[in-house]
Amino acid sequence: MAKFIEITSSGAGLAGGKILLGVNNINGVIAASATSTVIKFNGGGLDEATITHASTGTTPSVRDAVNAALTANPGGVKAKVNLPTGITVSAVAIA
């Protein structure tokens, strides 16, 4: 059975809403900057997903939230990424 993490984006139009990412091919999560976090995949149709979010300052809190969702509820099918208070996602670009 496939497993997913869910990230909610406050972006306008098609950039907004709930984004599901399959966890089976995730290699790692990188805090690329104070306003972007990159999820790296190990092949298939996707190479990476870039999450654009409000500034986290020097704390990689979005990376930590994604990692917590990846390791939560091992028997579950979907885990929600619970972002820190005050942090909102404005876009998730999948390439």
N, CA, C and O atoms as a Tinker XYZ file with bonds, in Angstrom:
   380  protein
     1  N      0.837000   -1.165000    0.000000    73     2
     2  CA     0.000000    0.000000    0.000000    64     1     3
     3  C      0.893000    1.244000    0.000000    63     2     4     5
     4  O      1.882000    1.305000    0.731000    81     3
     5  N      0.541000    2.224000   -0.817000    73     3     6
     6  CA     1.311000    3.457000   -0.913000    64     5     7
     7  C      1.142000    4.294000    0.347000    63     6     8     9
     8  O      0.097000    4.268000    0.996000    81     7
     9  N      2.194000    5.037000    0.677000    73     7    10
    10  CA     2.162000    5.928000    1.831000    64     9    11
    11  C      2.507000    7.332000    1.360000    63    10    12    13
    12  O      3.330000    7.514000    0.463000    81    11
    13  N      1.875000    8.310000    1.968000    73    11    14
    14  CA     2.016000    9.694000    1.544000    64    13    15
    15  C      2.202000   10.620000    2.731000    63    14    16    17
    16  O      1.818000   10.304000    3.857000    81    15
    17  N      2.814000   11.796000    2.450000    73    15    18
    18  CA     2.760000   12.910000    3.378000    64    17    19
    19  C      1.932000   13.997000    2.699000    63    18    20    21
    20  O      1.927000   14.111000    1.473000    81    19
    21  N      1.245000   14.780000    3.494000    73    19    22
    22  CA     0.380000   15.850000    2.990000    64    21    23
    23  C      0.927000   17.188000    3.436000    63    22    24    25
    24  O      1.219000   17.390000    4.614000    81    23
    25  N      1.066000   18.117000    2.471000    73    23    26
    26  CA     1.504000   19.478000    2.761000    64    25    27
    27  C      0.409000   20.399000    2.260000    63    26    28    29
    28  O      0.002000   20.306000    1.102000    81    27
    29  N     -0.073000   21.286000    3.116000    73    27    30
    30  CA    -1.122000   22.227000    2.732000    64    29    31
    31  C     -0.485000   23.533000    2.291000    63    30    32    33
    32  O      0.304000   24.126000    3.027000    81    31
    33  N     -0.830000   23.983000    1.079000    73    31    34
    34  CA    -0.311000   25.229000    0.530000    64    33    35
    35  C     -1.391000   26.297000    0.540000    63    34    36    37
    36  O     -2.540000   26.032000    0.188000    81    35
    37  N     -1.017000   27.508000    0.947000    73    35    38
    38  CA    -1.951000   28.630000    0.937000    64    37    39
    39  C     -1.853000   29.418000   -0.361000    63    38    40    41
    40  O     -2.424000   30.503000   -0.466000    81    39
    41  N     -1.140000   28.893000   -1.344000    73    39    42
    42  CA    -0.983000   29.575000   -2.624000    64    41    43
    43  C     -2.314000   29.782000   -3.324000    63    42    44    45
    44  O     -3.300000   29.108000   -3.025000    81    43
    45  N     -2.330000   30.720000   -4.259000    73    43    46
    46  CA    -3.555000   31.049000   -4.988000    64    45    47
    47  C     -3.810000   30.044000   -6.106000    63    46    48    49
    48  O     -2.873000   29.478000   -6.669000    81    47
    49  N     -5.062000   29.830000   -6.417000    73    47    50
    50  CA    -5.453000   28.990000   -7.549000    64    49    51
    51  C     -4.938000   27.576000   -7.441000    63    50    52    53
    52  O     -5.080000   26.931000   -6.402000    81    51
    53  N     -4.338000   27.090000   -8.519000    73    51    54
    54  CA    -3.862000   25.713000   -8.568000    64    53    55
    55  C     -2.673000   25.448000   -7.646000    63    54    56    57
    56  O     -2.382000   24.293000   -7.335000    81    55
    57  N     -1.985000   26.500000   -7.206000    73    55    58
    58  CA    -0.845000   26.327000   -6.292000    64    57    59
    59  C     -1.297000   26.080000   -4.858000    63    58    60    61
    60  O     -0.482000   25.710000   -4.013000    81    59
    61  N     -2.578000   26.277000   -4.567000    73    59    62
    62  CA    -3.084000   26.111000   -3.215000    64    61    63
    63  C     -3.710000   24.756000   -2.992000    63    62    64    65
    64  O     -3.971000   24.014000   -3.939000    81    63
    65  N     -3.949000   24.440000   -1.737000    73    63    66
    66  CA    -4.621000   23.193000   -1.386000    64    65    67
    67  C     -3.684000   22.168000   -0.794000    63    66    68    69
    68  O     -2.559000   22.471000   -0.396000    81    67
    69  N     -4.180000   20.945000   -0.747000    73    67    70
    70  CA    -3.421000   19.846000   -0.143000    64    69    71
    71  C     -2.606000   19.134000   -1.220000    63    70    72    73
    72  O     -3.144000   18.696000   -2.236000    81    71
    73  N     -1.287000   19.025000   -0.976000    73    71    74
    74  CA    -0.362000   18.369000   -1.894000    64    73    75
    75  C      0.057000   17.057000   -1.243000    63    74    76    77
    76  O      0.519000   17.049000   -0.102000    81    75
    77  N     -0.104000   15.943000   -1.965000    73    75    78
    78  CA     0.322000   14.638000   -1.468000    64    77    79
    79  C      1.605000   14.221000   -2.172000    63    78    80    81
    80  O      1.709000   14.318000   -3.395000    81    79
    81  N      2.581000   13.756000   -1.397000    73    79    82
    82  CA     3.832000   13.251000   -1.941000    64    81    83
    83  C      4.046000   11.827000   -1.455000    63    82    84    85
    84  O      3.985000   11.559000   -0.256000    81    83
    85  N      4.297000   10.915000   -2.387000    73    83    86
    86  CA     4.586000    9.529000   -2.021000    64    85    87
    87  C      5.918000    9.430000   -1.307000    63    86    88    89
    88  O      6.900000   10.033000   -1.739000    81    87
    89  N      5.964000    8.676000   -0.219000    73    87    90
    90  CA     7.177000    8.623000    0.596000    64    89    91
    91  C      8.129000    7.492000    0.201000    63    90    92    93
    92  O      9.275000    7.472000    0.651000    81    91
    93  N      7.680000    6.565000   -0.621000    73    91    94
    94  CA     8.502000    5.391000   -0.930000    64    93    95
    95  C      9.812000    5.722000   -1.630000    63    94    96    97
    96  O     10.780000    4.975000   -1.491000    81    95
    97  N      9.871000    6.822000   -2.379000    73    95    98
    98  CA    11.083000    7.164000   -3.120000    64    97    99
    99  C     11.786000    8.411000   -2.606000    63    98   100   101
   100  O     12.606000    8.990000   -3.319000    81    99
   101  N     11.486000    8.835000   -1.390000    73    99   102
   102  CA    12.149000   10.020000   -0.840000    64   101   103
   103  C     13.512000    9.625000   -0.292000    63   102   104   105
   104  O     13.635000    8.724000    0.537000    81   103
   105  N     14.550000   10.337000   -0.787000    73   103   106
   106  CA    15.924000   10.099000   -0.328000    64   105   107
   107  C     16.316000   10.983000    0.835000    63   106   108   109
   108  O     17.088000   10.570000    1.700000    81   107
   109  N     15.788000   12.202000    0.864000    73   107   110
   110  CA    16.176000   13.120000    1.925000    64   109   111
   111  C     15.459000   14.436000    1.818000    63   110   112   113
   112  O     14.780000   14.718000    0.830000    81   111
   113  N     15.619000   15.249000    2.860000    73   111   114
   114  CA    14.983000   16.560000    2.934000    64   113   115
   115  C     16.065000   17.570000    3.304000    63   114   116   117
   116  O     16.823000   17.363000    4.252000    81   115
   117  N     16.128000   18.677000    2.537000    73   115   118
   118  CA    17.176000   19.669000    2.714000    64   117   119
   119  C     16.550000   21.039000    2.969000    63   118   120   121
   120  O     15.645000   21.453000    2.245000    81   119
   121  N     17.027000   21.738000    3.992000    73   119   122
   122  CA    16.650000   23.136000    4.207000    64   121   123
   123  C     17.543000   23.962000    3.289000    63   122   124   125
   124  O     18.673000   24.288000    3.653000    81   123
   125  N     17.037000   24.307000    2.087000    73   123   126
   126  CA    17.847000   24.991000    1.085000    64   125   127
   127  C     18.099000   26.450000    1.430000    63   126   128   129
   128  O     19.165000   26.987000    1.129000    81   127
   129  N     17.116000   27.099000    2.065000    73   127   130
   130  CA    17.257000   28.491000    2.488000    64   129   131
   131  C     16.226000   28.754000    3.575000    63   130   132   133
   132  O     15.516000   27.842000    4.000000    81   131
   133  N     16.146000   29.999000    4.022000    73   131   134
   134  CA    15.171000   30.339000    5.058000    64   133   135
   135  C     13.742000   30.261000    4.533000    63   134   136   137
   136  O     12.797000   30.191000    5.319000    81   135
   137  N     13.573000   30.274000    3.192000    73   135   138
   138  CA    12.229000   30.270000    2.611000    64   137   139
   139  C     11.971000   29.113000    1.657000    63   138   140   141
   140  O     10.952000   29.107000    0.966000    81   139
   141  N     12.874000   28.126000    1.602000    73   139   142
   142  CA    12.603000   26.959000    0.756000    64   141   143
   143  C     13.214000   25.696000    1.344000    63   142   144   145
   144  O     14.304000   25.706000    1.918000    81   143
   145  N     12.471000   24.615000    1.177000    73   143   146
   146  CA    12.891000   23.296000    1.631000    64   145   147
   147  C     12.737000   22.354000    0.448000    63   146   148   149
   148  O     11.719000   22.389000   -0.244000    81   147
   149  N     13.741000   21.508000    0.206000    73   147   150
   150  CA    13.736000   20.616000   -0.951000    64   149   151
   151  C     13.647000   19.166000   -0.487000    63   150   152   153
   152  O     14.414000   18.726000    0.369000    81   151
   153  N     12.692000   18.425000   -1.072000    73   151   154
   154  CA    12.563000   16.990000   -0.831000    64   153   155
   155  C     13.156000   16.296000   -2.050000    63   154   156   157
   156  O     12.683000   16.502000   -3.168000    81   155
   157  N     14.183000   15.478000   -1.850000    73   155   158
   158  CA    14.868000   14.771000   -2.932000    64   157   159
   159  C     14.291000   13.364000   -3.085000    63   158   160   161
   160  O     14.072000   12.655000   -2.103000    81   159
   161  N     14.050000   12.979000   -4.336000    73   159   162
   162  CA    13.534000   11.643000   -4.653000    64   161   163
   163  C     14.616000   10.816000   -5.330000    63   162   164   165
   164  O     15.552000   11.375000   -5.900000    81   163
   165  N     14.502000    9.500000   -5.276000    73   163   166
   166  CA    15.529000    8.627000   -5.850000    64   165   167
   167  C     15.120000    8.054000   -7.202000    63   166   168   169
   168  O     15.342000    6.872000   -7.463000    81   167
   169  N     14.540000    8.858000   -8.046000    73   167   170
   170  CA    14.223000    8.398000   -9.392000    64   169   171
   171  C     12.743000    8.283000   -9.628000    63   170   172   173
   172  O     11.931000    8.793000   -8.856000    81   171
   173  N     12.401000    7.611000  -10.697000    73   171   174
   174  CA    11.006000    7.562000  -11.090000    64   173   175
   175  C     10.673000    8.812000  -11.872000    63   174   176   177
   176  O     11.524000    9.329000  -12.596000    81   175
   177  N      9.465000    9.307000  -11.746000    73   175   178
   178  CA     9.037000   10.482000  -12.492000    64   177   179
   179  C      9.464000   11.802000  -11.883000    63   178   180   181
   180  O      9.386000   12.831000  -12.555000    81   179
   181  N      9.916000   11.815000  -10.630000    73   179   182
   182  CA    10.260000   13.062000   -9.950000    64   181   183
   183  C     11.705000   13.049000   -9.489000    63   182   184   185
   184  O     12.230000   12.008000   -9.093000    81   183
   185  N     12.346000   14.211000   -9.540000    73   183   186
   186  CA    13.682000   14.363000   -8.977000    64   185   187
   187  C     13.629000   15.052000   -7.627000    63   186   188   189
   188  O     14.329000   14.666000   -6.690000    81   187
   189  N     12.777000   16.094000   -7.536000    73   187   190
   190  CA    12.672000   16.817000   -6.274000    64   189   191
   191  C     11.389000   17.630000   -6.227000    63   190   192   193
   192  O     10.774000   17.920000   -7.254000    81   191
   193  N     11.006000   17.987000   -5.020000    73   191   194
   194  CA     9.882000   18.894000   -4.778000    64   193   195
   195  C     10.421000   20.035000   -3.931000    63   194   196   197
   196  O     11.011000   19.806000   -2.875000    81   195
   197  N     10.218000   21.266000   -4.392000    73   195   198
   198  CA    10.681000   22.440000   -3.663000    64   197   199
   199  C      9.485000   23.104000   -2.996000    63   198   200   201
   200  O      8.525000   23.493000   -3.661000    81   199
   201  N      9.554000   23.228000   -1.690000    73   199   202
   202  CA     8.492000   23.847000   -0.907000    64   201   203
   203  C      8.905000   25.287000   -0.619000    63   202   204   205
   204  O      9.927000   25.525000    0.025000    81   203
   205  N      8.109000   26.249000   -1.096000    73   203   206
   206  CA     8.354000   27.664000   -0.810000    64   205   207
   207  C      7.462000   28.050000    0.362000    63   206   208   209
   208  O      6.251000   27.833000    0.331000    81   207
   209  N      8.068000   28.621000    1.387000    73   207   210
   210  CA     7.327000   28.895000    2.624000    64   209   211
   211  C      7.779000   30.192000    3.250000    63   210   212   213
   212  O      8.766000   30.792000    2.825000    81   211
   213  N      7.043000   30.624000    4.271000    73   211   214
   214  CA     7.434000   31.805000    5.043000    64   213   215
   215  C      8.806000   31.558000    5.670000    63   214   216   217
   216  O      9.205000   30.410000    5.872000    81   215
   217  N      9.511000   32.617000    5.971000    73   215   218
   218  CA    10.868000   32.495000    6.498000    64   217   219
   219  C     10.900000   31.772000    7.845000    63   218   220   221
   220  O     10.096000   32.039000    8.738000    81   219
   221  N     11.850000   30.856000    7.958000    73   219   222
   222  CA    12.061000   30.145000    9.214000    64   221   223
   223  C     13.256000   30.703000    9.970000    63   222   224   225
   224  O     13.613000   30.201000   11.035000    81   223
   225  N     13.876000   31.744000    9.417000    73   223   226
   226  CA    15.083000   32.284000   10.039000    64   225   227
   227  C     16.220000   31.284000    9.883000    63   226   228   229
   228  O     16.433000   30.747000    8.797000    81   227
   229  N     16.939000   31.038000   10.948000    73   227   230
   230  CA    18.073000   30.115000   10.864000    64   229   231
   231  C     17.720000   28.712000   11.356000    63   230   232   233
   232  O     18.588000   27.840000   11.395000    81   231
   233  N     16.472000   28.483000   11.730000    73   231   234
   234  CA    16.039000   27.180000   12.220000    64   233   235
   235  C     15.404000   26.392000   11.071000    63   234   236   237
   236  O     14.466000   26.887000   10.446000    81   235
   237  N     15.886000   25.188000   10.776000    73   235   238
   238  CA    15.319000   24.406000    9.668000    64   237   239
   239  C     14.014000   23.715000   10.066000    63   238   240   241
   240  O     13.901000   22.495000    9.955000    81   239
   241  N     13.029000   24.491000   10.528000    73   239   242
   242  CA    11.820000   23.910000   11.111000    64   241   243
   243  C     10.917000   23.222000   10.091000    63   242   244   245
   244  O     10.236000   22.260000   10.446000    81   243
   245  N     10.885000   23.679000    8.830000    73   243   246
   246  CA    10.061000   22.992000    7.830000    64   245   247
   247  C     10.691000   21.644000    7.492000    63   246   248   249
   248  O      9.983000   20.645000    7.361000    81   247
   249  N     12.017000   21.609000    7.349000    73   247   250
   250  CA    12.705000   20.330000    7.137000    64   249   251
   251  C     12.402000   19.364000    8.277000    63   250   252   253
   252  O     12.111000   18.190000    8.048000    81   251
   253  N     12.473000   19.867000    9.499000    73   251   254
   254  CA    12.202000   19.024000   10.661000    64   253   255
   255  C     10.754000   18.536000   10.671000    63   254   256   257
   256  O     10.486000   17.398000   11.057000    81   255
   257  N      9.815000   19.395000   10.247000    73   255   258
   258  CA     8.404000   19.001000   10.198000    64   257   259
   259  C      8.172000   17.913000    9.148000    63   258   260   261
   260  O      7.406000   16.977000    9.380000    81   259
   261  N      8.833000   18.037000    7.996000    73   259   262
   262  CA     8.703000   17.004000    6.955000    64   261   263
   263  C      9.301000   15.695000    7.456000    63   262   264   265
   264  O      8.697000   14.636000    7.286000    81   263
   265  N     10.469000   15.753000    8.065000    73   263   266
   266  CA    11.090000   14.532000    8.599000    64   265   267
   267  C     10.221000   13.887000    9.668000    63   266   268   269
   268  O     10.137000   12.660000    9.733000    81   267
   269  N      9.575000   14.689000   10.508000    73   267   270
   270  CA     8.687000   14.137000   11.541000    64   269   271
   271  C      7.502000   13.421000   10.886000    63   270   272   273
   272  O      7.082000   12.361000   11.350000    81   271
   273  N      6.964000   14.002000    9.809000    73   271   274
   274  CA     5.846000   13.355000    9.111000    64   273   275
   275  C      6.293000   12.048000    8.452000    63   274   276   277
   276  O      5.537000   11.078000    8.412000    81   275
   277  N      7.518000   12.029000    7.939000    73   275   278
   278  CA     8.024000   10.808000    7.289000    64   277   279
   279  C      8.205000    9.661000    8.281000    63   278   280   281
   280  O      8.066000    8.494000    7.916000    81   279
   281  N      8.511000    9.991000    9.521000    73   279   282
   282  CA     8.774000    8.941000   10.507000    64   281   283
   283  C      7.598000    8.683000   11.442000    63   282   284   285
   284  O      7.679000    7.822000   12.318000    81   283
   285  N      6.504000    9.424000   11.262000    73   283   286
   286  CA     5.330000    9.267000   12.124000    64   285   287
   287  C      4.450000    8.126000   11.648000    63   286   288   289
   288  O      4.446000    7.780000   10.467000    81   287
   289  N      3.716000    7.557000   12.562000    73   287   290
   290  CA     2.658000    6.609000   12.233000    64   289   291
   291  C      3.089000    5.597000   11.180000    63   290   292   293
   292  O      2.538000    5.604000   10.080000    81   291
   293  N      4.050000    4.730000   11.473000    73   291   294
   294  CA     4.570000    3.818000   10.457000    64   293   295
   295  C      3.524000    2.895000    9.833000    63   294   296   297
   296  O      3.744000    2.380000    8.737000    81   295
   297  N      2.420000    2.680000   10.490000    73   295   298
   298  CA     1.389000    1.818000    9.914000    64   297   299
   299  C      0.363000    2.586000    9.109000    63   298   300   301
   300  O     -0.536000    1.987000    8.518000    81   299
   301  N      0.484000    3.913000    9.076000    73   299   302
   302  CA    -0.519000    4.742000    8.410000    64   301   303
   303  C     -0.299000    4.865000    6.922000    63   302   304   305
   304  O      0.735000    4.461000    6.390000    81   303
   305  N     -1.281000    5.424000    6.267000    73   303   306
   306  CA    -1.222000    5.620000    4.829000    64   305   307
   307  C     -0.845000    7.055000    4.489000    63   306   308   309
   308  O     -0.196000    7.299000    3.472000    81   307
   309  N     -1.245000    8.010000    5.331000    73   307   310
   310  CA    -0.943000    9.422000    5.086000    64   309   311
   311  C     -0.606000   10.095000    6.407000    63   310   312   313
   312  O     -1.290000    9.891000    7.410000    81   311
   313  N      0.447000   10.895000    6.402000    73   311   314
   314  CA     0.807000   11.696000    7.574000    64   313   315
   315  C      0.845000   13.151000    7.146000    63   314   316   317
   316  O      1.423000   13.478000    6.110000    81   315
   317  N      0.243000   14.015000    7.924000    73   315   318
   318  CA     0.209000   15.443000    7.620000    64   317   319
   319  C      1.468000   16.114000    8.142000    63   318   320   321
   320  O      1.908000   15.831000    9.256000    81   319
   321  N      2.053000   17.005000    7.339000    73   319   322
   322  CA     3.189000   17.804000    7.767000    64   321   323
   323  C      2.641000   18.958000    8.598000    63   322   324   325
   324  O      2.007000   19.863000    8.055000    81   323
   325  N      2.874000   18.936000    9.893000    73   323   326
   326  CA     2.408000   19.979000   10.804000    64   325   327
   327  C      3.471000   21.063000   10.885000    63   326   328   329
   328  O      4.476000   20.914000   11.580000    81   327
   329  N      3.239000   22.151000   10.168000    73   327   330
   330  CA     4.202000   23.244000   10.123000    64   329   331
   331  C      4.226000   24.000000   11.440000    63   330   332   333
   332  O      3.224000   24.044000   12.154000    81   331
   333  N      5.366000   24.596000   11.765000    73   331   334
   334  CA     5.461000   25.398000   12.974000    64   333   335
   335  C      4.502000   26.587000   12.913000    63   334   336   337
   336  O      4.122000   27.026000   11.828000    81   335
   337  N      4.119000   27.098000   14.062000    73   335   338
   338  CA     3.239000   28.255000   14.157000    64   337   339
   339  C      3.842000   29.430000   13.397000    63   338   340   341
   340  O      5.017000   29.757000   13.564000    81   339
   341  N      3.020000   30.061000   12.559000    73   339   342
   342  CA     3.469000   31.223000   11.803000    64   341   343
   343  C      4.087000   30.910000   10.455000    63   342   344   345
   344  O      4.350000   31.826000    9.676000    81   343
   345  N      4.326000   29.645000   10.161000    73   343   346
   346  CA     4.924000   29.262000    8.882000    64   345   347
   347  C      3.817000   28.787000    7.954000    63   346   348   349
   348  O      3.036000   27.904000    8.309000    81   347
   349  N      3.752000   29.378000    6.760000    73   347   350
   350  CA     2.784000   28.952000    5.747000    64   349   351
   351  C      3.532000   28.609000    4.468000    63   350   352   353
   352  O      4.558000   29.212000    4.153000    81   351
   353  N      3.009000   27.641000    3.741000    73   351   354
   354  CA     3.582000   27.239000    2.451000    64   353   355
   355  C      2.832000   28.000000    1.361000    63   354   356   357
   356  O      1.601000   28.027000    1.360000    81   355
   357  N      3.559000   28.612000    0.438000    73   355   358
   358  CA     2.916000   29.340000   -0.656000    64   357   359
   359  C      2.981000   28.587000   -1.967000    63   358   360   361
   360  O      2.242000   28.919000   -2.893000    81   359
   361  N      3.843000   27.578000   -2.083000    73   359   362
   362  CA     3.931000   26.788000   -3.302000    64   361   363
   363  C      4.731000   25.531000   -3.058000    63   362   364   365
   364  O      5.612000   25.498000   -2.199000    81   363
   365  N      4.418000   24.486000   -3.823000    73   363   366
   366  CA     5.212000   23.257000   -3.854000    64   365   367
   367  C      5.469000   22.961000   -5.324000    63   366   368   369
   368  O      4.551000   22.574000   -6.047000    81   367
   369  N      6.709000   23.138000   -5.773000    73   367   370
   370  CA     7.081000   22.901000   -7.173000    64   369   371
   371  C      7.682000   21.511000   -7.289000    63   370   372   373
   372  O      8.648000   21.188000   -6.598000    81   371
   373  N      7.118000   20.696000   -8.153000    73   371   374
   374  CA     7.591000   19.327000   -8.327000    64   373   375
   375  C      8.226000   19.213000   -9.704000    63   374   376   377
   376  O      7.588000   19.511000  -10.714000    81   375
   377  N      9.477000   18.783000   -9.743000    73   375   378
   378  CA    10.211000   18.680000  -11.014000    64   377   379
   379  C     10.749000   17.290000  -11.217000    63   378   380
   380  O     11.392000   17.018000  -12.230000    81   379
